[in-house]
């Protein structure tokens, strides 16, 4: 039986029933981008379409094209309520996306209207060697790069202007090395503001500086125009709830918690400001409130000015500890003020709180390899375990269609809080143009499916797409964001392949449901270096080291979890293994960890190594522990790599692990996506996926012999395949298999699953000539080549469905198959007027059944992507057209056996 969380209630589901018909928690979900207030007919039609294409959950999101002044108006809330009602009637679930566009907390600007005290307030600093200085040139590269429409959304008048300048502290200190923080003298009372305006602030010291002396001045200012809030203030979150969430609660009476069961927040963070005088270890301005000084002093045991100075420069041996404790206090205040306040509101409404913070690793394996231009310590963007403690359900986001860290972090933090797995929001940014918002209208369902399967193998439960669109925007306007077409497209319901989406939805939901019933077979625990991240900053080697361990372990098929210090401190050791949050590990990794929070963590690691457990260290050595003294020695028995671990380094270490669980082998030089777990009945569950371009042979063994079941995610059937001593699976490109194996007393014989159906080479017909083609909407057919796509045959801007037709005469009665080879990108096959099958990913192979001798008519309806249509005549086209239609001659194959 499997427990599913549904609007706060635990529902027990039979494993096989769950697989056959996965409920909404496993089916894809999506943001529904609104660009205007829709009428009821549009709401009903689009929601029905979303349901029919396999979605389980929808979140309405008012995007930048939606008039901000209409957001949360009565005219907005009335159709919103109707949407929730219709969704419930259709069997869909709904969540509240909690803000306008994105960045939770501003309520489309309502939070700060009439409440300037709630606008973001920041600390800036300047170090000088003379008696006067200035803060100037304040800018927000992160936002500026996205263009004037984003600036106009975040700032009244489209510009960040500053007011209420105040000197918070000033310190006189040596300009060179410091041996102790107490060498810095507080001179706050001797520094005054000399001039200030909306973009700068000057100040002066009333004395003179000796040679070798410097002054660092910290000034605060409030943005007079920002619509973003100060996340340190619980009253800002309370105001956000009052004007941004309570309107939903009032409008949705009787519809919460079902069908509307949760509220979803998205990247709450104030501006990542830089300025001309910025210097030191901290890369962006800090949010500020007077309460911060009290909390920091209590946490660090140091005077607030001294703690601030440690953030910028080395102030002696206390530096790592001061920095780590400062950011612990700062992060804790943000988390409790914002997320804690939202959690209380969600609890009061009887709905779940979920959503995701800024993930600096998005789209990358390295902890800070995604948003490389920010310092995540100044936002809720580092303490992922702490933030997750406020959620009912974990969510993360992922960028583009490559393997990345986010889902593994999501699964890891969920397990730290007694849950498992996560929702993964996936959004596309352009790779063919620097304008990231242009998106990827070239996205294929094959690419989307492959990414979803990877995400499930990495820890996702639900795939959240960003997004489905109300409209597809307008021609002749290339403005990013304001034209919905270029707002992180594609809106997949406007892709020509959209009518195949339900195939993707059903299959991937079953893969997720199959995984749900088992505990992952994790061998390695990787310590999340939180206090190192706080003390060292995002450019320190811990970020790349953690990414390297995660990426290379994944490639080797050695599963792992990222764990917190608290989890390690609460762990139990059993022989040479360590039990952490219900999972057993044989090895623990410390990725360039220089600062720990607790001495109990180091004790646990030492005890684990002494008991025979494997402790793997890489990169920089540990130099401080925040709650006690450290003698500078690594635990005895640890394996230490001074450099960033290479694939061969990690492969050598993994080879030292004892054999346990299913053994999966593939040819050298090939890669395989896999997930392995043990279910409650003692059966191993295995997912194997070949995302390569060539077929792949996979050998699996479990002890001397095993019983085998094949669970088909494509249609939900379960096949009993008998007992075997060894299982060989031949995976076609982009083929996935779900297997359930149980050790058996009898070894049985070897077994082979999958593989191309055998063909008689005398009866392979290559259908290269004789094809005619007609684009959708045209009744005229013309000759066409099937060696290249229609985009180079006179239809360069055509996005839609094209029909290929030809007749063929066969001489042999028998069972035939059709192999289409390379197709761009989804196809429906008809023979003699009868539909044979539909596919939107490789292998494009169809069993046609029995064909008699004689003439037969073949029709192929091929749908491409929307890229050639929407990018035509824009700067986002890139240097080539997207392939469309058939690109290799189809082949008819006479079958001699069938699997």
ABEGO torsion letter per residue (X at the ends): XBBBBBGGBBBBBBAAAAAABBBAAABBBBBBBBABBBBAAAAAAAAAAAAAAGBABBBBBBBAABBAAABGBAAAAAAAAAAAAAAAAAGBBBBBBABBGBGBGAGGGAAABGBAAABBBBBBBBBBABABBBBBGBBBAAAAAAEAAAAAAABBGGBBBBBGBBBABBBBBBABBBABAAABBBAAAABBBABBBAABBBBBBABBBBBGBBBBBBBBBBBAABABBBAABAAAAAAAAAAAAAAAAAAABGAOAOABABBBBBGBBBBBBBBAABBEABABBBBBBAAAAAAAAAAAGBBAAAAAAAAABBAEAAAAAAAAAAAAAAAAAAAAAAAAAAAAAAAAAGBBBBEBBBBAABGBABAAABBAABBAAABBAABAAAAAAABABBBBBBBEBBBBAAAAAAAAAAAAAGBBEBBBBBBBBBAABABAAAEBAABBAAAAAAAAAAAAAAGBABBBBOBBBABAEBBGBABBGABAAABGOBBAAABAAAAAAAAAAAAAAAAAAAAAABBBBBABBBBBBAAAAAAAEAABAAAAAAAAAAAAAAAAGBBBBBBBAAAAAABBBBEABBBBGGBBBABBBBBGBABBABAAAAAAAAAAAAAGBBBBBBEBBBABBAABBBAGBBBBGBBBBABBBBAAAAAAAAAABBBBEBBBBBBBGBBBBBBBBBBAAGBBBBBBBBABABBBBBBBBBEABBBBBBBBAAAGBBBBAEBBABBBBBBBBGBBBBBBBBBBABAEBBBBBEEBBBBBAAABBBBABGBBBBBBGBABBBBBBAABBAAAAGBAABBEBBBBBBBBBBABBEBBBBBAEBBOABBBBBBGGBBAEBBABOBBBBBAEBBBBEBBBBBBBBBBBAAAAAABGBAAAEABBBBBEBABBBBBBBBABBX
